[in-house]
Amino acid sequence: MLIAQRSREIALMRAVGASRRQVVRSVLVEAALLGLMASATGFALGLGIAAAMRPLLNATGAGLPDGPLVISPVTLACSLAVGVLVTVLAAWLPSRKAAKIAPVAVLSSVDQAPPARALVVRNVLGTLLTGAGALVMLYVSTLKTSKESNLMIAMLGGTLTLGGMIVLAPLLSRPLITLAGRATTRLFGISGKLAKENALRNPRRTAATASALMIGLTLITGLTVGGYSAQRAMDKAATEGLAADYKVSNSSFTGLDAGMADKVARVPGVAAAVPLTSAGFDTKGGFALITGTDPKAFGRTAELDIRAGSLRDIGPGKIAVSDEFAAKAGLEVGDTIDAEMNAGKAEKKKLTVVGVYAKTHAAEEALGTLADVLPYSGTKKLDKVLVKAAPGKATGLERKIRAALGDSPLLKVQSREQLLKTDGGSIAMALNMMYGLLGMAVVIAVLGVVNTLAMSVFERTREIGMLRAIGLDRSGIKQMVRLESVVISLFGAVLGIGTGTFLAWAGGGLMTSSMETYETVLPWGRLGIFLALALVIGVLAAIWPARRAARLNMLRSIQSS
């Protein structure tokens, strides 16, 4: 923008003897000084954020220790160096463009549009990058483990895909903006048509402007789709196979006394109180977890799909196993396994398989009696107590359970709704923190749209004057600039949301190793909000350029040269 506005000045410098190398150096030095000032300001603001984060995180239970901020000289040097380097690199192409300005041509026609350059090489490169990135991400979608090597492959695929979309943006701008232009033309008449033509006039600049918004919305959309899908998976895991109305546990993870279930069972309104604990054991099928409970009452608080045998046969030395563990260990009903129980020192225990059930999160790989499992659990106590309320008695039962257990502040009595909220709360908090950080990308995108529109108004000064002369009033000029801004913003939003959704879907398979119930779910409501946000960004970014365009003097604009 600065180079275009100072083209006459640069041409004059060339005319009085400045070489191309001197012009390039002057632009790069200016960029370096600007980067240095911006980096210093950003470093100071970063220190303020760091100071404010401690009380904010401690308010959420992070428990960060007190102490002064540690500011390393290396951190300061790296911050300034990165800021200056990025700014100088960003100014390199504009500096070369400034050096190529022809003095006589610019002095005679400063407002003449530069000749359009072919996009063949750029389109081919963008197609190759996007295609390579899409192929890598499709390969990633077949992976089911989040190993470090797989994560690196996913990062490579995401980078190639996003980079390719940035390079291809000028090619994609024509059909998408033309489609949007049909709507603006029909709704707003000549102002809408002019806005479409202005956005298509310089595809490179339009694409560069939209790319800033596209990058931000790609990251935000990818995180949103991934986080929403993970939250849905956690909700499903928390309640899958669970028929209980309440779960009683210890907030300090020290376990519950073995007699706690009997106390809960005597509370009026409780139909069943089932104790649960867990322990680990090793077999030829590998490491597994076994849940100890009251087999006769367990079926009232959990829903198990029995594939073979019966849960009623579970007793001392007799267990049921999940179908996945049975297939992995080669077990069938009637088989006996030598389990090496893990409780400080290994102890052999013979266990007979009397049932096979479909794997569920309500039980671990194996299910046995409380007496068989409790001695080998980590705390030698219960992990939790599942509570089933009598018909019509669930309301207010939480308060009665707490009173029966002495109103201990360490006890947690959670309903199904509270379990879902607790499990998904960590993801929601992480997403909100990332939204705050990525919000800066949106701010940068707004500034990019403002710059592009200001440049467009500057270059079309005479044209705007002619439009005013033939009858387009000030409100029409404002509407034209606003619609151009909205069209560019929506173009970037469509590319960003589409790219982010694809990357989240392709990378979602890596979550299945740690979250078996994970599947990609699109949060349509939030995606709609992102589109609306792009619309708002377009309107806000156009406020100053539109006012500037509308205030241009008609006669002076026509006479400008």
C-alpha positions in Angstrom: 0.0 0.0 0.0 2.8 2.4 0.9 4.7 1.6 -2.3 1.6 2.3 -4.4 0.9 5.6 -2.6 4.6 6.7 -3.0 5.0 5.6 -6.6 5.4 9.2 -7.8 8.0 9.9 -5.1 9.9 6.8 -6.0 9.8 7.6 -9.7 11.2 11.1 -8.9 14.0 9.5 -6.9 14.8 7.3 -9.9 14.7 10.3 -12.2 17.3 12.2 -10.1 19.7 9.3 -10.0 18.7 6.8 -7.4 19.5 3.2 -8.4 17.2 0.3 -8.1 19.5 -1.1 -5.4 19.1 2.1 -3.4 15.4 2.0 -3.7 15.3 -1.6 -2.5 17.6 -0.8 0.4 15.5 2.2 1.5 12.3 0.0 1.6 14.0 -2.8 3.5 15.6 -0.4 6.0 12.2 1.2 6.6 10.7 -2.2 7.1 13.4 -3.2 9.6 12.9 -0.1 11.7 9.1 -0.6 11.6 9.6 -4.3 12.6 11.9 -3.3 15.5 9.4 -0.9 16.9 6.6 -3.3 16.5 8.6 -6.1 18.1 9.5 -4.0 21.1 5.9 -3.1 21.6 4.8 -6.7 21.2 7.4 -7.8 23.7 6.1 -5.3 26.3 2.5 -6.4 25.7 3.6 -10.0 26.0 5.0 -9.3 29.4 1.7 -7.8 30.4 -0.1 -10.9 29.2 2.3 -13.2 31.1 1.8 -11.2 34.3 -2.0 -11.4 33.9 -2.1 -15.1 33.1 -1.0 -16.3 36.5 -4.0 -15.0 38.5 -6.3 -16.0 35.7 -5.0 -19.6 35.5 -4.9 -19.8 39.3 -8.6 -18.8 39.4 -9.3 -22.0 37.4 -7.3 -24.2 39.8 -4.0 -24.3 38.1 -2.1 -23.7 41.3 0.9 -21.8 39.8 3.5 -20.7 42.4 4.2 -17.1 43.2 7.4 -15.5 42.0 8.8 -12.8 39.7 8.6 -13.0 35.9 11.8 -14.5 34.5 12.9 -12.6 31.4 15.8 -14.2 29.6 18.0 -12.1 27.3 17.7 -14.9 24.8 13.9 -14.4 24.8 14.2 -10.7 24.2 16.8 -11.2 21.4 14.7 -13.9 19.7 11.5 -11.8 19.9 13.2 -8.7 18.3 15.0 -10.8 15.7 11.9 -12.7 14.6 9.8 -9.5 14.4 12.5 -7.7 12.3 13.1 -10.8 10.1 9.4 -11.3 9.3 8.8 -7.6 8.5 11.9 -7.5 6.2 10.8 -10.7 4.4 7.3 -9.3 4.0 8.8 -6.1 2.4 11.1 -7.9 0.0 8.6 -8.3 -2.8 7.2 -4.7 -2.5 10.8 -3.4 -2.5 11.6 -5.2 -5.8 8.3 -3.9 -7.2 9.3 -0.3 -6.2 12.7 -0.7 -7.8 11.0 -1.7 -11.1 8.9 1.5 -11.3 9.5 3.3 -14.6 10.0 7.0 -13.8 8.5 8.5 -17.0 5.5 6.1 -17.1 4.6 6.7 -13.5 5.0 10.5 -13.7 2.6 10.6 -16.6 -0.1 8.2 -15.3 0.2 7.6 -11.6 -3.4 6.2 -11.3 -3.2 3.8 -14.2 -3.8 0.2 -13.2 -0.7 -2.0 -13.5 -0.9 -4.5 -16.3 -2.3 -7.9 -15.4 0.2 -10.7 -15.1 -0.6 -14.3 -16.0 -1.4 -16.7 -13.2 -0.5 -19.9 -15.0 2.7 -20.6 -13.0 1.0 -19.8 -9.7 -2.1 -21.9 -10.5 0.1 -24.9 -11.4 2.2 -24.5 -8.3 -1.0 -24.1 -6.1 -2.6 -27.2 -7.7 0.5 -29.3 -7.0 0.8 -28.1 -3.4 -2.9 -28.5 -2.6 -3.0 -31.9 -4.3 0.1 -33.1 -2.4 -1.4 -31.8 0.9 -4.7 -33.5 0.3 -3.1 -36.8 -0.6 -1.0 -36.7 2.6 -4.1 -35.8 4.7 -6.1 -38.6 3.1 -3.2 -41.0 4.1 -3.4 -39.5 7.6 -7.1 -40.3 7.7 -6.2 -44.0 7.5 -3.9 -43.9 10.5 -5.3 -44.8 13.9 -2.5 -43.9 16.3 -1.2 -40.5 17.5 2.4 -41.5 17.4 4.9 -38.6 17.0 5.7 -39.7 13.4 2.1 -39.7 12.5 1.6 -36.2 14.0 4.5 -34.9 12.0 3.0 -36.3 8.8 -0.3 -34.7 9.7 1.4 -31.3 10.3 3.2 -31.7 6.9 -0.1 -32.4 5.1 -1.8 -29.5 6.8 0.9 -27.1 5.9 1.0 -28.2 2.3 -2.8 -28.0 2.0 -3.1 -24.6 3.6 -0.1 -23.3 1.6 -1.6 -24.6 -1.6 -5.0 -22.9 -0.9 -3.2 -19.6 -0.4 -1.4 -19.9 -3.7 -4.6 -21.0 -5.5 -6.8 -18.3 -3.9 -6.6 -15.9 -7.0 -7.9 -18.8 -9.2 -10.7 -19.6 -6.7 -11.6 -16.0 -6.3 -13.2 -15.6 -9.7 -15.9 -18.3 -9.5 -16.7 -17.7 -5.8 -16.8 -14.0 -6.0 -18.8 -14.1 -9.2 -21.4 -16.3 -7.4 -21.5 -13.9 -4.5 -21.8 -11.0 -7.0 -25.0 -12.4 -8.4 -26.5 -12.1 -4.9 -25.2 -8.6 -4.3 -26.3 -7.4 -7.8 -29.8 -8.7 -7.3 -30.1 -7.3 -3.8 -28.3 -4.0 -4.2 -28.4 -3.2 -7.9 -25.6 -1.3 -9.5 -23.6 -0.9 -6.2 -23.6 -4.7 -5.8 -22.4 -5.2 -9.4 -19.6 -2.6 -9.0 -18.5 -4.2 -5.8 -18.2 -7.6 -7.5 -16.2 -6.1 -10.4 -13.9 -4.2 -8.1 -13.2 -7.4 -6.1 -12.4 -9.2 -9.3 -10.2 -6.4 -10.8 -7.1 -7.5 -9.0 -7.3 -11.2 -8.1 -3.9 -11.3 -6.5 -4.7 -8.5 -4.1 -8.1 -9.9 -3.3 -6.6 -13.3 -2.6 -3.9 -11.9 -0.4 -6.5 -10.0 1.6 -8.8 -13.0 1.9 -5.9 -15.3 2.8 -5.3 -13.6 6.1 -8.8 -14.3 7.1 -8.7 -17.8 5.6 -5.6 -18.7 7.7 -7.3 -17.6 10.9 -10.6 -19.3 10.2 -8.8 -22.5 9.0 -7.1 -22.8 12.4 -10.2 -21.8 14.4 -12.5 -24.1 12.4 -10.1 -27.0 12.7 -9.8 -26.6 16.4 -13.6 -26.2 16.7 -14.5 -29.3 14.7 -11.8 -31.3 16.5 -12.7 -30.1 19.9 -16.4 -30.5 19.4 -15.9 -34.0 18.1 -13.7 -34.9 21.0 -16.2 -33.4 23.5 -19.0 -35.5 21.9 -16.8 -38.6 22.1 -16.1 -37.9 25.8 -19.8 -37.4 26.5 -20.5 -40.7 24.8 -17.7 -42.5 26.7 -19.0 -41.0 30.0 -22.5 -42.4 29.6 -22.1 -45.4 27.3 -23.5 -48.4 28.9 -24.3 -46.4 32.1 -27.8 -46.7 33.5 -27.0 -45.2 36.9 -28.5 -41.8 37.9 -25.6 -40.7 40.1 -21.9 -41.4 40.7 -20.3 -41.0 44.1 -16.5 -40.6 44.1 -13.7 -38.9 46.0 -12.4 -35.6 44.6 -8.9 -36.2 46.0 -8.7 -39.6 44.3 -7.9 -41.4 47.5 -10.8 -43.8 47.2 -14.0 -44.5 49.2 -14.4 -46.8 52.2 -15.7 -50.3 51.3 -18.8 -49.7 53.5 -19.8 -46.6 51.6 -22.0 -48.5 49.2 -24.1 -49.9 52.1 -24.6 -46.5 53.5 -25.8 -45.1 50.2 -28.1 -48.2 49.6 -30.0 -47.3 52.9 -30.8 -43.8 51.7 -34.6 -43.5 51.0 -35.2 -43.3 47.2 -32.1 -45.4 46.3 -33.0 -48.5 44.4 -29.4 -49.8 44.1 -25.9 -48.7 45.1 -23.1 -50.7 43.3 -19.5 -50.4 44.5 -16.7 -50.5 41.9 -13.0 -50.7 42.0 -10.3 -51.6 39.5 -6.9 -53.3 39.4 -4.4 -54.2 36.7 -3.2 -57.7 35.7 -0.9 -59.3 33.1 -1.8 -62.3 31.0 -0.6 -63.8 27.8 -2.9 -61.3 26.1 -1.0 -58.4 27.6 -1.9 -55.9 30.3 -5.6 -55.4 31.2 -7.8 -53.8 33.8 -10.4 -55.7 35.8 -13.4 -54.1 37.4 -14.5 -55.5 40.8 -18.2 -55.1 41.7 -21.3 -56.8 43.0 -22.2 -58.8 39.8 -25.8 -59.3 40.9 -26.4 -55.6 41.3 -24.1 -54.3 38.6 -26.7 -55.0 35.9 -29.0 -52.4 37.5 -26.6 -49.5 37.0 -24.9 -50.6 33.7 -26.1 -52.0 30.4 -23.9 -54.9 29.1 -24.4 -56.7 25.9 -23.7 -60.4 26.8 -22.2 -62.3 23.8 -21.5 -65.6 25.6 -22.0 -67.1 29.1 -23.8 -65.2 31.8 -22.9 -62.5 34.4 -24.8 -64.5 37.0 -22.0 -67.0 36.9 -19.4 -64.5 38.1 -18.1 -65.4 41.5 -14.9 -66.1 43.4 -12.2 -66.8 40.8 -14.7 -66.4 38.0 -14.8 -63.4 35.7 -16.3 -62.1 32.4 -14.2 -60.5 29.8 -14.9 -58.0 26.9 -15.1 -59.4 23.4 -12.0 -57.4 22.3 -9.9 -58.7 25.1 -11.1 -62.2 24.5 -10.2 -62.0 20.9 -6.8 -60.5 21.7 -6.0 -63.2 24.4 -7.7 -66.0 22.5 -10.1 -66.7 25.4 -13.5 -68.4 25.4 -16.1 -69.3 28.0 -14.6 -72.0 30.2 -10.9 -71.1 29.7 -8.7 -70.5 32.7 -6.0 -67.8 32.7 -3.1 -67.2 35.0 -3.4 -63.6 35.9 -0.4 -61.8 37.4 -2.0 -59.2 39.7 -0.2 -55.9 39.9 -0.2 -54.6 43.5 3.4 -53.7 44.5 4.6 -57.3 44.1 3.2 -59.7 41.5 0.9 -62.4 42.6 -0.4 -65.2 40.5 -4.2 -65.8 40.5 -6.2 -68.3 38.5 -9.3 -66.8 36.9 -11.9 -68.7 34.9 -13.8 -67.0 32.1 -17.6 -67.5 32.6 -18.9 -64.8 30.2 -18.1 -62.5 27.3 -19.7 -59.1 26.9 -19.4 -56.4 24.2 -16.7 -53.8 25.1 -18.1 -50.8 26.9 -16.8 -48.0 29.0 -19.0 -49.1 31.9 -16.6 -51.9 32.5 -12.9 -52.5 31.8 -11.5 -55.5 29.9 -12.7 -57.8 32.6 -15.4 -58.0 35.3 -15.1 -59.8 38.6 -16.2 -59.8 42.2 -15.3 -57.0 44.6 -13.5 -59.5 46.9 -11.3 -60.7 44.1 -10.3 -57.3 42.9 -10.3 -55.0 46.0 -7.0 -56.4 47.6 -5.1 -55.5 44.4 -6.5 -52.0 43.7 -4.1 -49.1 44.1 -5.8 -47.6 47.1 -7.3 -50.8 48.5 -10.6 -48.8 48.5 -13.5 -48.3 46.1 -13.1 -46.1 43.1 -16.7 -45.1 42.9 -20.3 -46.1 43.8 -22.9 -46.1 41.1 -26.4 -45.2 42.3 -29.7 -46.1 40.7 -32.7 -44.1 41.9 -36.1 -45.6 42.5 -38.7 -44.6 39.9 -39.6 -40.9 40.3 -37.1 -40.4 43.2 -34.1 -39.1 41.3 -34.9 -35.4 42.0 -33.2 -34.2 45.2 -31.5 -37.5 45.8 -28.1 -35.9 45.6 -28.7 -33.9 48.8 -29.9 -37.0 50.6 -26.8 -39.0 49.6 -24.5 -36.2 50.8 -26.2 -36.0 54.1 -26.0 -39.8 54.6 -22.3 -39.6 54.0 -21.6 -36.8 56.4 -21.6 -33.9 54.0 -17.9 -34.4 53.4 -16.4 -31.7 51.1 -14.2 -34.4 49.5 -17.1 -36.4 48.2 -18.5 -35.8 44.7 -22.0 -36.8 44.0 -22.6 -36.2 40.3 -25.6 -36.7 38.1 -25.4 -37.8 34.5 -25.6 -34.2 33.3 -22.8 -33.1 35.7 -20.6 -35.9 34.5 -21.0 -34.7 30.9 -20.2 -31.1 31.9 -17.1 -32.2 33.9 -15.7 -34.3 31.2 -16.2 -31.8 28.5 -15.2 -28.8 30.6 -11.5 -29.2 30.0 -11.9 -29.2 26.2 -14.2 -26.2 26.3 -11.6 -24.3 28.4 -8.8 -25.2 26.1 -10.9 -24.1 23.1 -11.7 -20.8 24.7 -8.0 -20.1 25.4 -7.1 -21.0 21.8 -9.9 -18.7 20.5 -8.3 -15.9 22.5 -4.9 -16.5 20.8 -6.3 -17.0 17.3 -8.4 -13.9 17.7 -5.3 -12.0 16.9 -5.3 -13.6 13.5 -8.8 -12.2 12.9 -7.6 -8.8 13.9 -4.8 -9.0 11.4 -7.3 -10.1 8.8 -9.5 -7.0 9.5 -6.4 -4.7 9.1 -5.7 -6.5 5.8 -9.2 -5.8 4.5 -8.9 -2.2 5.6 -5.6 -1.8 3.8 -6.9 -3.4 0.6 -10.0 -1.2 0.5 -8.0 1.9 1.2 -5.6 1.0 -1.6 -8.6 0.3 -3.9 -10.1 3.7 -3.1 -6.7 5.4 -3.6 -6.2 3.8 -7.0 -9.8 4.5 -8.2 -10.0 8.2 -7.1 -10.7 9.4 -10.7 -13.1 6.5 -11.3 -15.1 7.3 -8.1 -15.2 10.9 -9.2 -16.7 9.8 -12.5 -19.3 7.6 -10.8 -20.3 10.6 -8.7 -20.5 12.8 -11.8 -22.9 10.4 -13.6 -25.3 10.2 -10.7 -24.1 7.7 -8.0 -24.6 9.4 -4.7 -22.5 9.2 -1.6 -24.6 6.5 0.0 -24.1 4.4 -3.2 -20.3 4.9 -3.0 -20.3 3.8 0.6 -22.5 0.8 -0.2 -20.2 -0.2 -3.1 -17.1 -0.2 -0.8 -18.9 -2.0 2.0 -20.2 -4.8 -0.4 -16.7 -5.2 -1.8 -15.4 -5.7 1.7 -18.1 -8.2 2.6 -17.6 -10.2 -0.6 -13.8 -10.4 0.1 -14.4 -11.4 3.7 -17.0 -14.1 2.9 -14.6 -15.5 0.2 -11.9 -15.9 2.8 -14.3 -17.3 5.3 -15.6 -20.0 2.9 -12.1 -21.1 2.0 -11.0 -21.1 5.7 -14.0 -23.0 7.0 -13.8 -25.5 4.2 -10.1 -26.1 4.6 -10.3 -26.3 8.4 -13.1 -28.8 8.2 -11.2 -31.0 5.8 -8.0 -30.9 8.0 -10.0 -31.7 11.1 -11.8 -34.7 9.4 -8.6 -36.1 8.0 -6.6 -35.8 11.2 -9.5 -37.1 13.4 -8.4 -40.7 12.9 -5.3 -40.0 15.1 -7.7 -39.5 18.0 -9.2 -43.0 17.9 -6.2 -44.6 19.7 -6.8 -42.6 22.9 -10.6 -42.0 22.3 -12.3 -45.0 20.8 -15.7 -43.2 20.5 -14.2 -40.4 18.5 -15.9 -39.5 15.2 -15.9 -36.2 13.3 -19.1 -34.2 14.1 -19.6 -30.8 12.4 -20.9 -28.0 14.8 -23.2 -26.4 12.3 -24.2 -23.6 14.7 -20.6 -22.5 15.3 -19.7 -22.7 11.6 -22.7 -20.5 11.0 -21.4 -18.0 13.6 -18.0 -18.0 11.8 -19.7 -17.0 8.5 -21.7 -14.3 10.4 -18.4 -13.1 11.9 -16.9 -12.8 8.5 -19.9 -10.7 7.4 -19.4 -8.4 10.5 -15.7 -8.2 9.7 -16.4 -7.0 6.2 -18.8 -4.3 7.4 -16.5 -3.0 10.1 -13.4 -3.1 7.9 -15.2 -0.9 5.3 -16.2 1.9 7.7 -13.2 4.1 7.2 -12.5 3.4 3.5 -16.2 3.9 2.6 -16.3 7.2 4.4 -13.1 8.3 2.7 -14.4 7.3 -0.7 -17.7 9.1 -0.1 -16.0 12.3 0.9 -13.8 12.6 -2.2 -14.5 15.9 -4.0 -16.0 15.0 -7.3 -14.2 17.6 -9.5 -10.8 17.1 -7.8 -11.1 13.4 -8.2 -11.8 13.6 -11.9 -8.8 16.0 -12.4 -6.4 13.9 -10.3 -3.4 12.6 -12.3 
